[in-house]
Amino acid sequence: MSHTSRILLIEDDPAIAHSLKAGLEQAGYTVLWQNTGTGGLQHAIDHHPHLIILDVRLPDLNGFDVCRQLRQRGLYQPILMLTVQRDEMDKVLGLEMGADDYLTKPYSLRELLSRVRALLRRAYGEFSTADADRLYLGDLIIDRRSNQLWRGPDLINLTPTEFKILVFLARHPGQALSRSQIVEAVWGYDADMESERTVNVHIRRLREKIELNPGRPALILTVPGVGYRLAG
């Protein structure tokens, strides 16, 4: 994606925020800074930035809560989380809440820019922009305006839930998505064992409709121990 990308930075430390903002703007990005989780959440809802850089430790909502609420509200922009913690559980929790990547302080500006570029390519490269009305998957056309799926001239009838799952996967091509992430994005509530099993049923039905050989899926792939990913 071009460097006209808009980045929302949610960071409560002014020194860190000004340094990151200057470095990102020098690299060609447009950056808006919010210093609270509440302010950052509202800005994301109102303005739909292309990418969000989110600090875990904030004075009101923590980064995990902000990330979770963004996903529950159907905002699927890439989220890069920042923290001073090196606890593996913090990293897992952030990813489970829907974050796309994770950086532990201290880090270099070069490393952060590399992560930003990779996330933007992943989110907006092959599948155009986050605001696109149509997404493309091989010979499939996902029309988000009409909530329809086409293979050539043929309409493939999906339930609303199946369509939402496919769109969520298509906006994260090649990325392993946990069942809990799918539940939170599609259903809007925290996952439990029962809801995660429900995801498996919907994926099986979706494969039966879009895979040329559902027994050997080539589009929606199982990631053992994690969930599913769309072939990139």
C-alpha positions as CSV (number, residue, x, y, z in Angstrom):
1,M,0.0,0.0,0.0
2,S,1.2,3.6,-0.6
3,H,2.7,5.8,2.1
4,T,-0.5,7.8,2.1
5,S,-1.7,5.2,4.7
6,R,-3.2,6.7,7.8
7,I,-1.8,5.3,11.1
8,L,-3.5,5.8,14.5
9,L,-0.9,5.7,17.4
10,I,-2.4,5.0,20.8
11,E,0.4,5.7,23.3
12,D,0.3,7.5,26.7
13,D,3.9,8.4,26.9
14,P,4.4,11.8,25.1
15,A,8.2,11.3,24.6
16,I,7.6,7.9,22.9
17,A,4.6,9.1,21.0
18,H,6.4,12.2,19.5
19,S,9.4,10.1,18.6
20,L,7.3,7.4,16.8
21,K,5.1,10.0,15.1
22,A,8.2,11.8,13.8
23,G,9.8,8.6,12.5
24,L,6.6,7.4,10.8
25,E,5.9,10.8,9.2
26,Q,9.4,10.9,7.9
27,A,8.8,7.5,6.3
28,G,5.8,9.1,4.5
29,Y,2.8,8.0,6.7
30,T,0.1,10.2,8.1
31,V,-0.1,9.8,11.9
32,L,-2.7,10.7,14.4
33,W,-1.8,10.4,18.1
34,Q,-4.2,9.6,20.9
35,N,-3.0,9.2,24.5
36,T,-5.9,7.2,26.0
37,G,-7.6,4.0,25.1
38,T,-11.0,5.6,25.1
39,G,-9.8,8.4,22.7
40,G,-8.1,5.9,20.5
41,L,-11.1,3.6,20.3
42,Q,-13.4,6.5,19.4
43,H,-11.0,7.8,16.7
44,A,-10.7,4.4,15.1
45,I,-14.5,4.1,15.0
46,D,-15.0,7.5,13.5
47,H,-12.1,7.7,11.1
48,H,-11.1,4.1,10.1
49,P,-7.3,4.4,10.0
50,H,-5.4,1.9,7.9
51,L,-3.3,0.6,10.8
52,I,-3.3,1.0,14.6
53,I,-0.2,1.0,16.8
54,L,-1.5,0.3,20.3
55,D,0.4,0.4,23.6
56,V,-0.7,-2.2,26.1
57,R,-0.3,0.0,29.2
58,L,-2.7,2.9,29.0
59,P,-4.2,5.1,31.8
60,D,-7.8,4.1,31.3
61,L,-8.6,1.1,29.1
62,N,-5.6,-1.2,28.6
63,G,-4.5,-2.2,25.1
64,F,-6.1,-5.6,25.4
65,D,-9.5,-4.1,26.0
66,V,-9.1,-1.6,23.2
67,C,-8.1,-4.3,20.8
68,R,-11.0,-6.6,21.8
69,Q,-13.5,-3.8,21.5
70,L,-12.2,-2.8,18.1
71,R,-12.6,-6.3,16.8
72,Q,-16.1,-6.7,18.4
73,R,-17.1,-3.5,16.5
74,G,-16.1,-5.0,13.2
75,L,-12.9,-3.0,12.7
76,Y,-10.4,-5.3,11.1
77,Q,-7.5,-2.9,10.5
78,P,-4.1,-4.4,11.4
79,I,-3.1,-3.8,15.0
80,L,0.5,-3.7,16.2
81,M,0.7,-3.9,20.0
82,L,3.6,-2.4,22.0
83,T,4.6,-3.3,25.5
84,V,7.4,-3.2,28.0
85,Q,6.5,-6.7,29.2
86,R,8.4,-9.8,28.0
87,D,5.8,-12.2,29.4
88,E,4.8,-14.7,26.8
89,M,1.3,-14.7,28.2
90,D,0.9,-11.0,27.4
91,K,1.9,-11.7,23.8
92,V,-0.6,-14.6,23.5
93,L,-3.3,-12.5,25.1
94,G,-2.8,-9.7,22.7
95,L,-2.9,-12.0,19.7
96,E,-6.0,-13.7,21.1
97,M,-7.7,-10.3,21.4
98,G,-7.1,-9.8,17.7
99,A,-3.7,-8.1,17.4
100,D,-1.8,-8.9,14.2
101,D,1.7,-8.4,15.5
102,Y,3.6,-7.5,18.7
103,L,6.7,-5.5,19.6
104,T,8.4,-5.4,23.0
105,K,10.1,-2.2,24.2
106,P,12.8,-1.2,23.6
107,Y,12.8,-1.7,19.8
108,S,14.3,0.2,16.9
109,L,12.4,2.5,14.6
110,R,13.7,0.4,11.7
111,E,12.1,-2.7,13.2
112,L,8.8,-1.0,13.8
113,L,8.7,0.4,10.2
114,S,9.4,-3.1,8.9
115,R,6.5,-4.5,10.9
116,V,4.2,-1.7,9.7
117,R,5.1,-2.2,6.1
118,A,4.5,-6.0,6.4
119,L,1.2,-5.5,8.1
120,L,0.0,-3.0,5.4
121,R,1.1,-5.3,2.6
122,R,-0.7,-8.2,4.2
123,A,-3.9,-6.3,4.8
124,Y,-4.2,-4.3,1.6
125,G,-2.0,-5.9,-1.0
126,E,-3.7,-8.7,-2.9
127,F,-7.1,-7.8,-1.6
128,S,-7.1,-4.1,-2.3
129,T,-8.1,-1.7,0.5
130,A,-10.0,-2.3,3.8
131,D,-12.8,-0.2,2.3
132,A,-13.1,-2.2,-1.0
133,D,-16.6,-3.4,-1.9
134,R,-15.1,-6.4,-3.6
135,L,-12.5,-8.9,-2.4
136,Y,-11.0,-11.6,-4.7
137,L,-10.0,-15.1,-3.9
138,G,-8.8,-17.1,-6.9
139,D,-11.9,-17.3,-9.2
140,L,-14.2,-16.2,-6.4
141,I,-15.6,-12.6,-6.1
142,I,-16.8,-11.5,-2.6
143,D,-19.2,-8.6,-3.1
144,R,-19.5,-7.0,0.3
145,R,-22.0,-4.4,-0.8
146,S,-24.6,-7.1,-1.8
147,N,-23.3,-9.8,0.6
148,Q,-23.0,-12.2,-2.3
149,L,-20.3,-14.6,-3.4
150,W,-19.8,-15.4,-7.1
151,R,-17.7,-17.9,-9.0
152,G,-17.9,-16.6,-12.6
153,P,-21.5,-16.2,-13.5
154,D,-22.7,-18.5,-10.7
155,L,-24.0,-17.2,-7.4
156,I,-22.9,-19.3,-4.4
157,N,-25.5,-19.0,-1.6
158,L,-24.0,-18.4,1.8
159,T,-25.7,-17.8,5.1
160,P,-24.9,-14.4,6.7
161,T,-22.6,-16.1,9.2
162,E,-20.7,-18.0,6.5
163,F,-20.3,-14.8,4.5
164,K,-18.9,-12.9,7.5
165,I,-16.4,-15.7,8.2
166,L,-15.3,-15.7,4.6
167,V,-14.9,-11.9,4.6
168,F,-12.9,-12.0,7.8
169,L,-10.6,-14.6,6.4
170,A,-10.2,-12.8,3.1
171,R,-9.2,-9.6,4.9
172,H,-6.3,-11.5,6.6
173,P,-4.9,-13.6,3.7
174,G,-2.2,-16.0,4.8
175,Q,-2.7,-15.2,8.5
176,A,-3.4,-17.9,11.0
177,L,-6.6,-16.9,12.8
178,S,-7.7,-18.7,16.0
179,R,-11.2,-19.9,16.4
180,S,-11.7,-17.4,19.2
181,Q,-10.7,-14.5,16.9
182,I,-13.2,-15.7,14.4
183,V,-15.9,-15.9,17.1
184,E,-15.2,-12.4,18.4
185,A,-15.1,-10.9,14.9
186,V,-18.2,-12.6,13.5
187,W,-20.4,-13.1,16.6
188,G,-19.1,-10.2,18.7
189,Y,-18.7,-12.0,22.0
190,D,-15.9,-13.8,23.9
191,A,-15.3,-17.4,22.7
192,D,-15.8,-20.5,24.8
193,M,-15.4,-24.2,23.9
194,E,-18.9,-24.5,22.5
195,S,-18.7,-21.5,20.3
196,E,-15.2,-22.6,19.0
197,R,-16.8,-25.9,18.0
198,T,-19.5,-24.0,16.2
199,V,-16.8,-22.3,14.1
200,N,-15.6,-25.8,13.0
201,V,-19.2,-26.6,11.8
202,H,-19.5,-23.3,9.8
203,I,-16.0,-23.8,8.2
204,R,-17.0,-27.3,7.2
205,R,-20.2,-26.0,5.5
206,L,-18.3,-23.1,3.9
207,R,-15.8,-25.5,2.5
208,E,-18.6,-27.7,1.0
209,K,-19.8,-24.6,-0.9
210,I,-16.6,-23.0,-2.1
211,E,-13.9,-25.7,-2.3
212,L,-13.6,-27.7,-5.5
213,N,-12.7,-30.7,-3.4
214,P,-14.0,-30.2,0.2
215,G,-12.1,-33.3,1.4
216,R,-8.8,-31.7,0.3
217,P,-9.4,-27.9,0.9
218,A,-7.2,-25.6,-1.1
219,L,-8.7,-22.2,0.0
220,I,-9.5,-22.5,3.7
221,L,-6.7,-24.3,5.4
222,T,-6.5,-25.8,8.9
223,V,-3.7,-24.5,11.1
224,P,-3.2,-27.3,13.6
225,G,-3.5,-26.1,17.2
226,V,-4.5,-22.6,16.1
227,G,-7.5,-22.5,13.8
228,Y,-7.7,-21.6,10.1
229,R,-6.1,-19.4,7.5
230,L,-7.0,-18.4,3.9
231,A,-4.5,-19.5,1.3
232,G,-2.4,-16.5,0.4
